Amino acid sequence: RDGILFVPEVLLSANAMKAGMFILRPLLVATGAPKQGKMVIGTVKGDIHDIGKNLVGMMMEGAGFDVIDLGINNAVEKYLDAIEQHQP
């Protein structure tokens, strides 16, 4: 199909990825890695895509970081508030 993707296929793939992440997350968090610190993560205002953000967050948790996940579509002020509140 010459690299053309249709919305239902993309949504199905995204749901499969989220299901896999649901299974893997507890395994990554249970690695016993020593605590490394905190980090704030999220997507910027206007961006609602979160699979990459979620993958990075899971990997950082597995590496020993406490991850403060702001979710999607965040204004700069929300990051600044989270940094002030959590002191990563």
Secondary structure, DSSP 8 states (H G I E B T S, - for coil): -TT---HHHHHHHHHHHHHHHHHHHHHHHTT-----EEEEE--BTT----HHHHHHHHHHHHTTEEEEE--SSB-HHHHHHHHHHH--
